[in-house]
Amino acid sequence: MKKTYKIEVDCANCALKMEEAAKKVEGVQDATVSFMTQKMKVEFADDADVDAIMQNVVKACKRVEDDCEIYL
């Protein structure tokens, strides 16, 4: 399952850090963060608890870029 989220990130380097952090979260199969479109695309396993995983993604992204926003 794939979902797209609106984000706020200040620079392309920050977006890359967020993407790498999101990919490391358990339950995330793939993640792409676009600075240009201010969107994050996340691919989950079919039976995944999307809400719980995204809470962990937000925490992981805040650790690498504390002023980013992900709108769930």
N, C-alpha and C positions, 0 to 999 in steps of 0.2 A: 504494500500500500504506500502511495506517495502523497504527501501533503505539502502545500506551499504556505509560508508564513511571511507576513510583512515584518520588516526589521528596520532599525535605525542603527547605522554604523558610520563612523566618521571617515574611514579611509580604506583603500583596497587592502593594505597590509593587515588591518584589523579584521577585515572580512575573511582573509585567508586564515588567520589565527582562530577565528570562530569556527570556520569550516573544519579545520583540523581537530579542534576540541570536540565538535559535535560527532565527528566520525568515530571517536574513541568511546562514546557512550554506549553502554550495553543496550542492545535492541535496535540500534541504528545500523542499517545495512549500508546506506550511502547518504551523503549530505553535500549540498552545493550552496554556497553563499555568494550572492552577486551584489557587489558594491554599487554597480551602475543602476540596477533595478530596485535595490533595497529589498531583496527577497531571499528567503532561505527555503530551499527544497530539501525535504527529508524523506528518505525511503525506509519504511519499517518492515519487519517480518509480518506475515499475514495475521498471526494470532497475537500480535503485540498489544500491550496496553499503552496506546499512543499518548494519553494524557500524562501518565506517570513518566514515560520516557522523555517527553518534552520538558517536564519539570527538571529532569536531570540535565537535559541539553542546555536549558537556560542557566543552570548553576555552573556548568562547565564553561559556557561562553562568558559568563560574568567573571570567572576566575582569570581568563586571559584578556578580557576587555571589559572593565567594570562599568563603563558608561554606555554599553550597547543596550538595545531594547529588542525584544522578540515579542510580537503581539500574537498571543495564542488564541 
